[in-house]
Amino acid sequence: MSKIKKFISDMKKELDRIRWCKGKNLLKNVIVTIVFMIFFALFFLVIEYIVSLINKIDFSKIVERINDLL
């Protein structure tokens, strides 16, 4: 039980040492984080859409046409 009390005491000491962001700085960081999340969500959505379009292409017809030309 004493180990648990020491652990909790040490945790409180460490939490007191942390320098938390102030209001404006925190708001700025939250906005930047949200903007990056939206950007990457849209980026991966576009990539997924492009890949799905590529998967719909019937390459066998293209290969046949190339072979006919050769």
LUMLUMDREN-2810 file (N, C-alpha, C; in Angstrom, 1 decimal):
<atoms>
<atom><aa>M</aa><ch>A</ch><at>N</at><xx>0.8</xx><yy>-1.2</yy><zz>0.0</zz></atom>
<atom><aa>M</aa><ch>A</ch><at>CA</at><xx>0.0</xx><yy>0.0</yy><zz>0.0</zz></atom>
<atom><aa>M</aa><ch>A</ch><at>C</at><xx>0.9</xx><yy>1.3</yy><zz>0.0</zz></atom>
<atom><aa>S</aa><ch>A</ch><at>N</at><xx>2.0</xx><yy>1.2</yy><zz>0.6</zz></atom>
<atom><aa>S</aa><ch>A</ch><at>CA</at><xx>2.9</xx><yy>2.3</yy><zz>0.7</zz></atom>
<atom><aa>S</aa><ch>A</ch><at>C</at><xx>3.5</xx><yy>2.7</yy><zz>-0.7</zz></atom>
<atom><aa>K</aa><ch>A</ch><at>N</at><xx>3.6</xx><yy>1.6</yy><zz>-1.5</zz></atom>
<atom><aa>K</aa><ch>A</ch><at>CA</at><xx>4.1</xx><yy>1.9</yy><zz>-2.9</zz></atom>
<atom><aa>K</aa><ch>A</ch><at>C</at><xx>3.1</xx><yy>2.7</yy><zz>-3.7</zz></atom>
<atom><aa>I</aa><ch>A</ch><at>N</at><xx>1.9</xx><yy>2.4</yy><zz>-3.5</zz></atom>
<atom><aa>I</aa><ch>A</ch><at>CA</at><xx>0.8</xx><yy>3.1</yy><zz>-4.2</zz></atom>
<atom><aa>I</aa><ch>A</ch><at>C</at><xx>0.7</xx><yy>4.5</yy><zz>-3.8</zz></atom>
<atom><aa>K</aa><ch>A</ch><at>N</at><xx>0.8</xx><yy>4.7</yy><zz>-2.5</zz></atom>
<atom><aa>K</aa><ch>A</ch><at>CA</at><xx>0.8</xx><yy>6.1</yy><zz>-2.0</zz></atom>
<atom><aa>K</aa><ch>A</ch><at>C</at><xx>2.0</xx><yy>6.9</yy><zz>-2.5</zz></atom>
<atom><aa>K</aa><ch>A</ch><at>N</at><xx>3.2</xx><yy>6.3</yy><zz>-2.5</zz></atom>
<atom><aa>K</aa><ch>A</ch><at>CA</at><xx>4.4</xx><yy>7.0</yy><zz>-3.0</zz></atom>
<atom><aa>K</aa><ch>A</ch><at>C</at><xx>4.2</xx><yy>7.3</yy><zz>-4.5</zz></atom>
<atom><aa>F</aa><ch>A</ch><at>N</at><xx>3.6</xx><yy>6.3</yy><zz>-5.3</zz></atom>
<atom><aa>F</aa><ch>A</ch><at>CA</at><xx>3.4</xx><yy>6.5</yy><zz>-6.7</zz></atom>
<atom><aa>F</aa><ch>A</ch><at>C</at><xx>2.5</xx><yy>7.7</yy><zz>-6.9</zz></atom>
<atom><aa>I</aa><ch>A</ch><at>N</at><xx>1.4</xx><yy>7.8</yy><zz>-6.2</zz></atom>
<atom><aa>I</aa><ch>A</ch><at>CA</at><xx>0.4</xx><yy>8.9</yy><zz>-6.3</zz></atom>
<atom><aa>I</aa><ch>A</ch><at>C</at><xx>1.0</xx><yy>10.2</yy><zz>-5.9</zz></atom>
<atom><aa>S</aa><ch>A</ch><at>N</at><xx>1.8</xx><yy>10.2</yy><zz>-4.9</zz></atom>
<atom><aa>S</aa><ch>A</ch><at>CA</at><xx>2.5</xx><yy>11.4</yy><zz>-4.4</zz></atom>
<atom><aa>S</aa><ch>A</ch><at>C</at><xx>3.5</xx><yy>11.9</yy><zz>-5.5</zz></atom>
<atom><aa>D</aa><ch>A</ch><at>N</at><xx>4.2</xx><yy>11.0</yy><zz>-6.1</zz></atom>
<atom><aa>D</aa><ch>A</ch><at>CA</at><xx>5.2</xx><yy>11.3</yy><zz>-7.1</zz></atom>
<atom><aa>D</aa><ch>A</ch><at>C</at><xx>4.5</xx><yy>11.8</yy><zz>-8.4</zz></atom>
<atom><aa>M</aa><ch>A</ch><at>N</at><xx>3.3</xx><yy>11.2</yy><zz>-8.7</zz></atom>
<atom><aa>M</aa><ch>A</ch><at>CA</at><xx>2.5</xx><yy>11.7</yy><zz>-9.8</zz></atom>
<atom><aa>M</aa><ch>A</ch><at>C</at><xx>2.1</xx><yy>13.1</yy><zz>-9.6</zz></atom>
<atom><aa>K</aa><ch>A</ch><at>N</at><xx>1.6</xx><yy>13.5</yy><zz>-8.4</zz></atom>
<atom><aa>K</aa><ch>A</ch><at>CA</at><xx>1.1</xx><yy>14.8</yy><zz>-8.1</zz></atom>
<atom><aa>K</aa><ch>A</ch><at>C</at><xx>2.3</xx><yy>15.8</yy><zz>-8.3</zz></atom>
<atom><aa>K</aa><ch>A</ch><at>N</at><xx>3.5</xx><yy>15.4</yy><zz>-7.8</zz></atom>
<atom><aa>K</aa><ch>A</ch><at>CA</at><xx>4.6</xx><yy>16.3</yy><zz>-7.9</zz></atom>
<atom><aa>K</aa><ch>A</ch><at>C</at><xx>5.0</xx><yy>16.5</yy><zz>-9.4</zz></atom>
<atom><aa>E</aa><ch>A</ch><at>N</at><xx>4.9</xx><yy>15.5</yy><zz>-10.2</zz></atom>
<atom><aa>E</aa><ch>A</ch><at>CA</at><xx>5.2</xx><yy>15.6</yy><zz>-11.6</zz></atom>
<atom><aa>E</aa><ch>A</ch><at>C</at><xx>4.2</xx><yy>16.5</yy><zz>-12.3</zz></atom>
<atom><aa>L</aa><ch>A</ch><at>N</at><xx>2.9</xx><yy>16.3</yy><zz>-12.0</zz></atom>
<atom><aa>L</aa><ch>A</ch><at>CA</at><xx>1.8</xx><yy>17.2</yy><zz>-12.6</zz></atom>
<atom><aa>L</aa><ch>A</ch><at>C</at><xx>2.0</xx><yy>18.6</yy><zz>-12.2</zz></atom>
<atom><aa>D</aa><ch>A</ch><at>N</at><xx>2.5</xx><yy>18.9</yy><zz>-11.0</zz></atom>
<atom><aa>D</aa><ch>A</ch><at>CA</at><xx>2.7</xx><yy>20.3</yy><zz>-10.6</zz></atom>
<atom><aa>D</aa><ch>A</ch><at>C</at><xx>3.9</xx><yy>20.9</yy><zz>-11.4</zz></atom>
<atom><aa>R</aa><ch>A</ch><at>N</at><xx>4.8</xx><yy>20.1</yy><zz>-11.9</zz></atom>
<atom><aa>R</aa><ch>A</ch><at>CA</at><xx>5.9</xx><yy>20.6</yy><zz>-12.7</zz></atom>
<atom><aa>R</aa><ch>A</ch><at>C</at><xx>5.5</xx><yy>21.0</yy><zz>-14.1</zz></atom>
<atom><aa>I</aa><ch>A</ch><at>N</at><xx>4.5</xx><yy>20.4</yy><zz>-14.6</zz></atom>
<atom><aa>I</aa><ch>A</ch><at>CA</at><xx>4.1</xx><yy>20.6</yy><zz>-16.0</zz></atom>
<atom><aa>I</aa><ch>A</ch><at>C</at><xx>3.6</xx><yy>22.1</yy><zz>-16.2</zz></atom>
<atom><aa>R</aa><ch>A</ch><at>N</at><xx>4.1</xx><yy>22.7</yy><zz>-17.3</zz></atom>
<atom><aa>R</aa><ch>A</ch><at>CA</at><xx>3.7</xx><yy>24.0</yy><zz>-17.6</zz></atom>
<atom><aa>R</aa><ch>A</ch><at>C</at><xx>2.6</xx><yy>23.9</yy><zz>-18.7</zz></atom>
<atom><aa>W</aa><ch>A</ch><at>N</at><xx>1.4</xx><yy>24.2</yy><zz>-18.3</zz></atom>
<atom><aa>W</aa><ch>A</ch><at>CA</at><xx>0.2</xx><yy>24.1</yy><zz>-19.2</zz></atom>
<atom><aa>W</aa><ch>A</ch><at>C</at><xx>0.1</xx><yy>25.4</yy><zz>-20.0</zz></atom>
<atom><aa>C</aa><ch>A</ch><at>N</at><xx>-0.4</xx><yy>25.2</yy><zz>-21.2</zz></atom>
<atom><aa>C</aa><ch>A</ch><at>CA</at><xx>-0.6</xx><yy>26.3</yy><zz>-22.2</zz></atom>
<atom><aa>C</aa><ch>A</ch><at>C</at><xx>-1.6</xx><yy>27.3</yy><zz>-21.6</zz></atom>
<atom><aa>K</aa><ch>A</ch><at>N</at><xx>-1.4</xx><yy>28.6</yy><zz>-21.9</zz></atom>
<atom><aa>K</aa><ch>A</ch><at>CA</at><xx>-2.4</xx><yy>29.6</yy><zz>-21.6</zz></atom>
<atom><aa>K</aa><ch>A</ch><at>C</at><xx>-3.5</xx><yy>29.6</yy><zz>-22.6</zz></atom>
<atom><aa>G</aa><ch>A</ch><at>N</at><xx>-4.5</xx><yy>30.4</yy><zz>-22.3</zz></atom>
<atom><aa>G</aa><ch>A</ch><at>CA</at><xx>-5.7</xx><yy>30.4</yy><zz>-23.2</zz></atom>
<atom><aa>G</aa><ch>A</ch><at>C</at><xx>-5.5</xx><yy>30.6</yy><zz>-24.6</zz></atom>
<atom><aa>K</aa><ch>A</ch><at>N</at><xx>-4.9</xx><yy>31.7</yy><zz>-25.0</zz></atom>
<atom><aa>K</aa><ch>A</ch><at>CA</at><xx>-4.7</xx><yy>32.1</yy><zz>-26.4</zz></atom>
<atom><aa>K</aa><ch>A</ch><at>C</at><xx>-3.8</xx><yy>31.0</yy><zz>-27.1</zz></atom>
<atom><aa>N</aa><ch>A</ch><at>N</at><xx>-2.7</xx><yy>30.7</yy><zz>-26.5</zz></atom>
<atom><aa>N</aa><ch>A</ch><at>CA</at><xx>-1.8</xx><yy>29.7</yy><zz>-27.1</zz></atom>
<atom><aa>N</aa><ch>A</ch><at>C</at><xx>-2.5</xx><yy>28.3</yy><zz>-27.2</zz></atom>
<atom><aa>L</aa><ch>A</ch><at>N</at><xx>-3.3</xx><yy>27.9</yy><zz>-26.3</zz></atom>
<atom><aa>L</aa><ch>A</ch><at>CA</at><xx>-4.1</xx><yy>26.7</yy><zz>-26.3</zz></atom>
<atom><aa>L</aa><ch>A</ch><at>C</at><xx>-5.1</xx><yy>26.7</yy><zz>-27.5</zz></atom>
<atom><aa>L</aa><ch>A</ch><at>N</at><xx>-5.8</xx><yy>27.8</yy><zz>-27.6</zz></atom>
<atom><aa>L</aa><ch>A</ch><at>CA</at><xx>-6.8</xx><yy>28.0</yy><zz>-28.7</zz></atom>
<atom><aa>L</aa><ch>A</ch><at>C</at><xx>-6.1</xx><yy>27.9</yy><zz>-30.0</zz></atom>
<atom><aa>K</aa><ch>A</ch><at>N</at><xx>-4.9</xx><yy>28.5</yy><zz>-30.2</zz></atom>
<atom><aa>K</aa><ch>A</ch><at>CA</at><xx>-4.2</xx><yy>28.5</yy><zz>-31.4</zz></atom>
<atom><aa>K</aa><ch>A</ch><at>C</at><xx>-3.8</xx><yy>27.1</yy><zz>-31.8</zz></atom>
<atom><aa>N</aa><ch>A</ch><at>N</at><xx>-3.3</xx><yy>26.3</yy><zz>-30.8</zz></atom>
<atom><aa>N</aa><ch>A</ch><at>CA</at><xx>-2.9</xx><yy>24.9</yy><zz>-31.0</zz></atom>
<atom><aa>N</aa><ch>A</ch><at>C</at><xx>-4.0</xx><yy>24.1</yy><zz>-31.4</zz></atom>
<atom><aa>V</aa><ch>A</ch><at>N</at><xx>-5.2</xx><yy>24.3</yy><zz>-30.7</zz></atom>
<atom><aa>V</aa><ch>A</ch><at>CA</at><xx>-6.4</xx><yy>23.5</yy><zz>-31.1</zz></atom>
<atom><aa>V</aa><ch>A</ch><at>C</at><xx>-6.8</xx><yy>23.8</yy><zz>-32.5</zz></atom>
<atom><aa>I</aa><ch>A</ch><at>N</at><xx>-6.8</xx><yy>25.0</yy><zz>-32.9</zz></atom>
<atom><aa>I</aa><ch>A</ch><at>CA</at><xx>-7.2</xx><yy>25.4</yy><zz>-34.3</zz></atom>
<atom><aa>I</aa><ch>A</ch><at>C</at><xx>-6.3</xx><yy>24.8</yy><zz>-35.3</zz></atom>
<atom><aa>V</aa><ch>A</ch><at>N</at><xx>-5.0</xx><yy>24.9</yy><zz>-35.0</zz></atom>
<atom><aa>V</aa><ch>A</ch><at>CA</at><xx>-4.0</xx><yy>24.3</yy><zz>-36.0</zz></atom>
<atom><aa>V</aa><ch>A</ch><at>C</at><xx>-4.2</xx><yy>22.8</yy><zz>-36.1</zz></atom>
<atom><aa>T</aa><ch>A</ch><at>N</at><xx>-4.5</xx><yy>22.1</yy><zz>-34.9</zz></atom>
<atom><aa>T</aa><ch>A</ch><at>CA</at><xx>-4.7</xx><yy>20.7</yy><zz>-34.9</zz></atom>
<atom><aa>T</aa><ch>A</ch><at>C</at><xx>-5.9</xx><yy>20.3</yy><zz>-35.7</zz></atom>
<atom><aa>I</aa><ch>A</ch><at>N</at><xx>-7.0</xx><yy>21.0</yy><zz>-35.5</zz></atom>
<atom><aa>I</aa><ch>A</ch><at>CA</at><xx>-8.3</xx><yy>20.7</yy><zz>-36.3</zz></atom>
<atom><aa>I</aa><ch>A</ch><at>C</at><xx>-8.1</xx><yy>21.0</yy><zz>-37.8</zz></atom>
<atom><aa>V</aa><ch>A</ch><at>N</at><xx>-7.4</xx><yy>22.0</yy><zz>-38.1</zz></atom>
<atom><aa>V</aa><ch>A</ch><at>CA</at><xx>-7.1</xx><yy>22.3</yy><zz>-39.6</zz></atom>
<atom><aa>V</aa><ch>A</ch><at>C</at><xx>-6.3</xx><yy>21.2</yy><zz>-40.2</zz></atom>
<atom><aa>F</aa><ch>A</ch><at>N</at><xx>-5.3</xx><yy>20.7</yy><zz>-39.5</zz></atom>
<atom><aa>F</aa><ch>A</ch><at>CA</at><xx>-4.5</xx><yy>19.6</yy><zz>-40.0</zz></atom>
<atom><aa>F</aa><ch>A</ch><at>C</at><xx>-5.3</xx><yy>18.4</yy><zz>-40.1</zz></atom>
<atom><aa>M</aa><ch>A</ch><at>N</at><xx>-6.2</xx><yy>18.1</yy><zz>-39.2</zz></atom>
<atom><aa>M</aa><ch>A</ch><at>CA</at><xx>-7.0</xx><yy>16.9</yy><zz>-39.2</zz></atom>
<atom><aa>M</aa><ch>A</ch><at>C</at><xx>-7.9</xx><yy>16.9</yy><zz>-40.4</zz></atom>
<atom><aa>I</aa><ch>A</ch><at>N</at><xx>-8.5</xx><yy>18.1</yy><zz>-40.7</zz></atom>
<atom><aa>I</aa><ch>A</ch><at>CA</at><xx>-9.5</xx><yy>18.2</yy><zz>-41.8</zz></atom>
<atom><aa>I</aa><ch>A</ch><at>C</at><xx>-8.7</xx><yy>18.1</yy><zz>-43.1</zz></atom>
<atom><aa>F</aa><ch>A</ch><at>N</at><xx>-7.5</xx><yy>18.7</yy><zz>-43.2</zz></atom>
<atom><aa>F</aa><ch>A</ch><at>CA</at><xx>-6.7</xx><yy>18.6</yy><zz>-44.4</zz></atom>
<atom><aa>F</aa><ch>A</ch><at>C</at><xx>-6.3</xx><yy>17.2</yy><zz>-44.7</zz></atom>
<atom><aa>F</aa><ch>A</ch><at>N</at><xx>-5.8</xx><yy>16.5</yy><zz>-43.7</zz></atom>
<atom><aa>F</aa><ch>A</ch><at>CA</at><xx>-5.4</xx><yy>15.1</yy><zz>-44.0</zz></atom>
<atom><aa>F</aa><ch>A</ch><at>C</at><xx>-6.6</xx><yy>14.2</yy><zz>-44.2</zz></atom>
<atom><aa>A</aa><ch>A</ch><at>N</at><xx>-7.8</xx><yy>14.5</yy><zz>-43.6</zz></atom>
<atom><aa>A</aa><ch>A</ch><at>CA</at><xx>-9.0</xx><yy>13.7</yy><zz>-43.9</zz></atom>
<atom><aa>A</aa><ch>A</ch><at>C</at><xx>-9.4</xx><yy>13.9</yy><zz>-45.4</zz></atom>
<atom><aa>L</aa><ch>A</ch><at>N</at><xx>-9.4</xx><yy>15.1</yy><zz>-45.8</zz></atom>
<atom><aa>L</aa><ch>A</ch><at>CA</at><xx>-9.7</xx><yy>15.4</yy><zz>-47.2</zz></atom>
<atom><aa>L</aa><ch>A</ch><at>C</at><xx>-8.7</xx><yy>14.8</yy><zz>-48.2</zz></atom>
<atom><aa>F</aa><ch>A</ch><at>N</at><xx>-7.4</xx><yy>14.9</yy><zz>-47.8</zz></atom>
<atom><aa>F</aa><ch>A</ch><at>CA</at><xx>-6.3</xx><yy>14.3</yy><zz>-48.6</zz></atom>
<atom><aa>F</aa><ch>A</ch><at>C</at><xx>-6.5</xx><yy>12.8</yy><zz>-48.8</zz></atom>
<atom><aa>F</aa><ch>A</ch><at>N</at><xx>-6.8</xx><yy>12.1</yy><zz>-47.7</zz></atom>
<atom><aa>F</aa><ch>A</ch><at>CA</at><xx>-6.9</xx><yy>10.7</yy><zz>-47.8</zz></atom>
<atom><aa>F</aa><ch>A</ch><at>C</at><xx>-8.2</xx><yy>10.3</yy><zz>-48.5</zz></atom>
<atom><aa>L</aa><ch>A</ch><at>N</at><xx>-9.2</xx><yy>11.1</yy><zz>-48.4</zz></atom>
<atom><aa>L</aa><ch>A</ch><at>CA</at><xx>-10.5</xx><yy>10.9</yy><zz>-49.1</zz></atom>
<atom><aa>L</aa><ch>A</ch><at>C</at><xx>-10.3</xx><yy>11.0</yy><zz>-50.6</zz></atom>
<atom><aa>V</aa><ch>A</ch><at>N</at><xx>-9.6</xx><yy>12.0</yy><zz>-51.0</zz></atom>
<atom><aa>V</aa><ch>A</ch><at>CA</at><xx>-9.3</xx><yy>12.1</yy><zz>-52.5</zz></atom>
<atom><aa>V</aa><ch>A</ch><at>C</at><xx>-8.4</xx><yy>11.0</yy><zz>-52.9</zz></atom>
<atom><aa>I</aa><ch>A</ch><at>N</at><xx>-7.4</xx><yy>10.6</yy><zz>-52.2</zz></atom>
<atom><aa>I</aa><ch>A</ch><at>CA</at><xx>-6.5</xx><yy>9.5</yy><zz>-52.6</zz></atom>
<atom><aa>I</aa><ch>A</ch><at>C</at><xx>-7.4</xx><yy>8.2</yy><zz>-52.7</zz></atom>
<atom><aa>E</aa><ch>A</ch><at>N</at><xx>-8.2</xx><yy>7.9</yy><zz>-51.7</zz></atom>
<atom><aa>E</aa><ch>A</ch><at>CA</at><xx>-9.1</xx><yy>6.7</yy><zz>-51.8</zz></atom>
<atom><aa>E</aa><ch>A</ch><at>C</at><xx>-10.0</xx><yy>6.8</yy><zz>-53.0</zz></atom>
<atom><aa>Y</aa><ch>A</ch><at>N</at><xx>-10.5</xx><yy>7.9</yy><zz>-53.3</zz></atom>
<atom><aa>Y</aa><ch>A</ch><at>CA</at><xx>-11.4</xx><yy>8.1</yy><zz>-54.5</zz></atom>
<atom><aa>Y</aa><ch>A</ch><at>C</at><xx>-10.6</xx><yy>7.8</yy><zz>-55.8</zz></atom>
<atom><aa>I</aa><ch>A</ch><at>N</at><xx>-9.4</xx><yy>8.3</yy><zz>-55.9</zz></atom>
<atom><aa>I</aa><ch>A</ch><at>CA</at><xx>-8.6</xx><yy>8.1</yy><zz>-57.1</zz></atom>
<atom><aa>I</aa><ch>A</ch><at>C</at><xx>-8.3</xx><yy>6.6</yy><zz>-57.2</zz></atom>
<atom><aa>V</aa><ch>A</ch><at>N</at><xx>-7.9</xx><yy>5.9</yy><zz>-56.1</zz></atom>
<atom><aa>V</aa><ch>A</ch><at>CA</at><xx>-7.6</xx><yy>4.5</yy><zz>-56.1</zz></atom>
<atom><aa>V</aa><ch>A</ch><at>C</at><xx>-8.8</xx><yy>3.7</yy><zz>-56.5</zz></atom>
<atom><aa>S</aa><ch>A</ch><at>N</at><xx>-10.0</xx><yy>4.1</yy><zz>-56.0</zz></atom>
<atom><aa>S</aa><ch>A</ch><at>CA</at><xx>-11.2</xx><yy>3.3</yy><zz>-56.4</zz></atom>
<atom><aa>S</aa><ch>A</ch><at>C</at><xx>-11.5</xx><yy>3.5</yy><zz>-57.9</zz></atom>
<atom><aa>L</aa><ch>A</ch><at>N</at><xx>-11.2</xx><yy>4.7</yy><zz>-58.5</zz></atom>
<atom><aa>L</aa><ch>A</ch><at>CA</at><xx>-11.4</xx><yy>4.9</yy><zz>-59.9</zz></atom>
<atom><aa>L</aa><ch>A</ch><at>C</at><xx>-10.4</xx><yy>4.1</yy><zz>-60.7</zz></atom>
<atom><aa>I</aa><ch>A</ch><at>N</at><xx>-9.2</xx><yy>4.0</yy><zz>-60.2</zz></atom>
<atom><aa>I</aa><ch>A</ch><at>CA</at><xx>-8.2</xx><yy>3.1</yy><zz>-60.9</zz></atom>
<atom><aa>I</aa><ch>A</ch><at>C</at><xx>-8.6</xx><yy>1.7</yy><zz>-60.9</zz></atom>
<atom><aa>N</aa><ch>A</ch><at>N</at><xx>-9.2</xx><yy>1.2</yy><zz>-59.8</zz></atom>
<atom><aa>N</aa><ch>A</ch><at>CA</at><xx>-9.6</xx><yy>-0.2</yy><zz>-59.7</zz></atom>
<atom><aa>N</aa><ch>A</ch><at>C</at><xx>-10.8</xx><yy>-0.5</yy><zz>-60.6</zz></atom>
<atom><aa>K</aa><ch>A</ch><at>N</at><xx>-11.5</xx><yy>0.5</yy><zz>-61.0</zz></atom>
<atom><aa>K</aa><ch>A</ch><at>CA</at><xx>-12.7</xx><yy>0.3</yy><zz>-61.9</zz></atom>
<atom><aa>K</aa><ch>A</ch><at>C</at><xx>-12.2</xx><yy>0.1</yy><zz>-63.4</zz></atom>
<atom><aa>I</aa><ch>A</ch><at>N</at><xx>-11.0</xx><yy>0.5</yy><zz>-63.7</zz></atom>
<atom><aa>I</aa><ch>A</ch><at>CA</at><xx>-10.5</xx><yy>0.5</yy><zz>-65.1</zz></atom>
<atom><aa>I</aa><ch>A</ch><at>C</at><xx>-10.3</xx><yy>-1.0</yy><zz>-65.4</zz></atom>
<atom><aa>D</aa><ch>A</ch><at>N</at><xx>-10.8</xx><yy>-1.3</yy><zz>-66.6</zz></atom>
<atom><aa>D</aa><ch>A</ch><at>CA</at><xx>-10.6</xx><yy>-2.7</yy><zz>-67.1</zz></atom>
<atom><aa>D</aa><ch>A</ch><at>C</at><xx>-9.3</xx><yy>-2.7</yy><zz>-68.0</zz></atom>
<atom><aa>F</aa><ch>A</ch><at>N</at><xx>-8.2</xx><yy>-3.1</yy><zz>-67.4</zz></atom>
<atom><aa>F</aa><ch>A</ch><at>CA</at><xx>-7.0</xx><yy>-3.1</yy><zz>-68.0</zz></atom>
<atom><aa>F</aa><ch>A</ch><at>C</at><xx>-6.8</xx><yy>-4.1</yy><zz>-69.1</zz></atom>
<atom><aa>S</aa><ch>A</ch><at>N</at><xx>-7.7</xx><yy>-5.2</yy><zz>-69.1</zz></atom>
<atom><aa>S</aa><ch>A</ch><at>CA</at><xx>-7.5</xx><yy>-6.2</yy><zz>-70.1</zz></atom>
<atom><aa>S</aa><ch>A</ch><at>C</at><xx>-7.8</xx><yy>-5.7</yy><zz>-71.5</zz></atom>
<atom><aa>K</aa><ch>A</ch><at>N</at><xx>-8.8</xx><yy>-4.7</yy><zz>-71.6</zz></atom>
<atom><aa>K</aa><ch>A</ch><at>CA</at><xx>-9.1</xx><yy>-4.2</yy><zz>-72.9</zz></atom>
<atom><aa>K</aa><ch>A</ch><at>C</at><xx>-8.0</xx><yy>-3.3</yy><zz>-73.4</zz></atom>
<atom><aa>I</aa><ch>A</ch><at>N</at><xx>-7.3</xx><yy>-2.6</yy><zz>-72.5</zz></atom>
<atom><aa>I</aa><ch>A</ch><at>CA</at><xx>-6.2</xx><yy>-1.7</yy><zz>-72.8</zz></atom>
<atom><aa>I</aa><ch>A</ch><at>C</at><xx>-5.0</xx><yy>-2.6</yy><zz>-73.3</zz></atom>
<atom><aa>V</aa><ch>A</ch><at>N</at><xx>-4.8</xx><yy>-3.7</yy><zz>-72.6</zz></atom>
<atom><aa>V</aa><ch>A</ch><at>CA</at><xx>-3.7</xx><yy>-4.6</yy><zz>-73.0</zz></atom>
<atom><aa>V</aa><ch>A</ch><at>C</at><xx>-4.0</xx><yy>-5.2</yy><zz>-74.4</zz></atom>
<atom><aa>E</aa><ch>A</ch><at>N</at><xx>-5.3</xx><yy>-5.6</yy><zz>-74.7</zz></atom>
<atom><aa>E</aa><ch>A</ch><at>CA</at><xx>-5.6</xx><yy>-6.1</yy><zz>-76.0</zz></atom>
<atom><aa>E</aa><ch>A</ch><at>C</at><xx>-5.4</xx><yy>-5.1</yy><zz>-77.1</zz></atom>
<atom><aa>R</aa><ch>A</ch><at>N</at><xx>-5.7</xx><yy>-3.9</yy><zz>-76.9</zz></atom>
<atom><aa>R</aa><ch>A</ch><at>CA</at><xx>-5.5</xx><yy>-2.8</yy><zz>-77.9</zz></atom>
<atom><aa>R</aa><ch>A</ch><at>C</at><xx>-4.0</xx><yy>-2.6</yy><zz>-78.1</zz></atom>
<atom><aa>I</aa><ch>A</ch><at>N</at><xx>-3.2</xx><yy>-2.7</yy><zz>-77.1</zz></atom>
<atom><aa>I</aa><ch>A</ch><at>CA</at><xx>-1.8</xx><yy>-2.5</yy><zz>-77.3</zz></atom>
<atom><aa>I</aa><ch>A</ch><at>C</at><xx>-1.2</xx><yy>-3.7</yy><zz>-78.0</zz></atom>
<atom><aa>N</aa><ch>A</ch><at>N</at><xx>-1.7</xx><yy>-4.9</yy><zz>-77.7</zz></atom>
<atom><aa>N</aa><ch>A</ch><at>CA</at><xx>-1.2</xx><yy>-6.1</yy><zz>-78.5</zz></atom>
<atom><aa>N</aa><ch>A</ch><at>C</at><xx>-1.7</xx><yy>-6.0</yy><zz>-79.9</zz></atom>
<atom><aa>D</aa><ch>A</ch><at>N</at><xx>-2.9</xx><yy>-5.5</yy><zz>-80.2</zz></atom>
<atom><aa>D</aa><ch>A</ch><at>CA</at><xx>-3.3</xx><yy>-5.4</yy><zz>-81.6</zz></atom>
<atom><aa>D</aa><ch>A</ch><at>C</at><xx>-2.5</xx><yy>-4.4</yy><zz>-82.3</zz></atom>
<atom><aa>L</aa><ch>A</ch><at>N</at><xx>-2.0</xx><yy>-3.3</yy><zz>-81.7</zz></atom>
<atom><aa>L</aa><ch>A</ch><at>CA</at><xx>-1.1</xx><yy>-2.4</yy><zz>-82.3</zz></atom>
<atom><aa>L</aa><ch>A</ch><at>C</at><xx>0.3</xx><yy>-2.9</yy><zz>-82.6</zz></atom>
<atom><aa>L</aa><ch>A</ch><at>N</at><xx>0.7</xx><yy>-3.8</yy><zz>-81.8</zz></atom>
<atom><aa>L</aa><ch>A</ch><at>CA</at><xx>2.0</xx><yy>-4.4</yy><zz>-82.0</zz></atom>
<atom><aa>L</aa><ch>A</ch><at>C</at><xx>1.9</xx><yy>-5.5</yy><zz>-83.0</zz></atom>
</atoms>
